[in-house]
Amino acid sequence: MHMTKEELLTVTGGGVSVGLIAGIGAAITFIIGILDGYLRPQRCNE
């Protein structure tokens, strides 16, 4: 089955939004921070 040029121009999908990438990055950073604080607890400087 072949698609016409007009049909090819209307195909959408597969795009990843910037917000999704930022959300995934924030979640990974948050989880790494929790694990780091749990595995390497450090005292606060007084």
Backbone as CSV, one residue per row, in Angstrom:
resi,resn,N_x,N_y,N_z,CA_x,CA_y,CA_z,C_x,C_y,C_z
1,MET,0.842,-1.178,0.000,0.000,0.000,0.000,0.886,1.240,0.000
2,HIS,0.682,2.104,-0.947,1.470,3.326,-1.068,0.629,4.514,-0.626
3,MET,1.309,5.506,-0.055,0.622,6.723,0.374,0.938,7.837,-0.601
4,THR,-0.027,8.697,-0.802,0.197,9.843,-1.675,0.993,10.900,-0.926
5,LYS,1.486,11.881,-1.653,2.270,12.950,-1.039,1.435,13.714,-0.023
6,GLU,0.173,13.941,-0.310,-0.703,14.660,0.609,-0.920,13.868,1.900
7,GLU,-1.044,12.556,1.771,-1.221,11.722,2.964,0.047,11.714,3.816
8,LEU,1.194,11.685,3.158,2.457,11.697,3.900,2.646,12.996,4.677
9,LEU,2.171,14.103,4.112,2.326,15.395,4.787,1.419,15.514,6.010
10,THR,0.367,14.724,6.073,-0.561,14.814,7.204,-0.263,13.810,8.310
11,VAL,0.754,12.979,8.142,1.093,11.984,9.154,1.723,12.693,10.352
12,THR,1.196,12.413,11.534,1.760,12.970,12.764,2.007,11.832,13.745
13,GLY,2.798,12.117,14.769,3.044,11.131,15.811,4.532,10.940,16.043
14,GLY,4.830,10.305,17.141,6.211,10.008,17.470,6.972,11.163,18.080
15,GLY,6.343,12.305,18.201,7.035,13.458,18.758,7.074,13.402,20.277
16,VAL,8.154,13.864,20.843,8.305,13.923,22.292,8.367,15.394,22.672
17,SER,7.520,15.812,23.587,7.490,17.215,23.968,8.630,17.548,24.925
18,VAL,8.972,18.814,24.966,10.031,19.280,25.854,9.604,19.094,27.310
19,GLY,8.321,19.286,27.593,7.830,19.109,28.959,7.988,17.681,29.449
20,LEU,7.773,16.720,28.567,7.935,15.315,28.944,9.387,15.008,29.275
21,ILE,10.288,15.503,28.463,11.717,15.283,28.721,12.133,15.947,30.030
22,ALA,11.651,17.163,30.278,11.976,17.867,31.521,11.395,17.133,32.725
23,GLY,10.182,16.618,32.600,9.563,15.877,33.698,10.316,14.605,34.027
24,ILE,10.727,13.878,33.004,11.496,12.648,33.233,12.836,12.981,33.873
25,GLY,13.487,14.038,33.397,14.768,14.450,33.991,14.618,14.866,35.445
26,ALA,13.534,15.594,35.758,13.298,16.018,37.137,13.031,14.818,38.039
27,ALA,12.266,13.844,37.546,11.972,12.654,38.346,13.237,11.848,38.615
28,ILE,14.076,11.705,37.603,15.332,10.965,37.794,16.233,11.680,38.785
29,THR,16.332,13.015,38.680,17.152,13.786,39.608,16.633,13.668,41.036
30,PHE,15.313,13.704,41.196,14.706,13.587,42.518,14.999,12.217,43.134
31,ILE,14.853,11.167,42.360,15.103,9.810,42.871,16.571,9.630,43.228
32,ILE,17.464,10.162,42.396,18.895,10.071,42.705,19.205,10.829,43.990
33,GLY,18.572,11.981,44.197,18.788,12.751,45.426,18.320,12.005,46.659
34,ILE,17.185,11.340,46.559,16.687,10.551,47.695,17.643,9.399,47.997
35,LEU,18.058,8.672,46.971,18.978,7.554,47.188,20.310,8.032,47.749
36,ASP,20.812,9.151,47.255,22.079,9.681,47.745,21.970,10.083,49.214
37,GLY,20.867,10.721,49.581,20.682,11.112,50.978,20.498,9.921,51.897
38,TYR,19.896,8.877,51.399,19.678,7.673,52.220,20.968,6.870,52.362
39,LEU,21.722,6.744,51.298,22.930,5.924,51.323,24.140,6.663,51.869
40,ARG,24.193,7.992,51.729,25.330,8.778,52.220,24.831,9.948,53.058
41,PRO,24.271,9.690,54.231,23.784,10.808,55.044,24.949,11.671,55.521
42,GLN,24.783,12.963,55.418,25.808,13.903,55.851,25.182,14.903,56.815
43,ARG,25.981,15.341,57.777,25.513,16.324,58.737,25.471,17.700,58.102
44,CYS,24.569,18.510,58.586,24.506,19.903,58.141,25.638,20.678,58.800
45,ASN,26.236,21.628,58.107,27.292,22.467,58.668,26.627,23.484,59.603
46,GLU,27.128,23.555,60.828,26.562,24.494,61.802,27.410,25.740,61.909
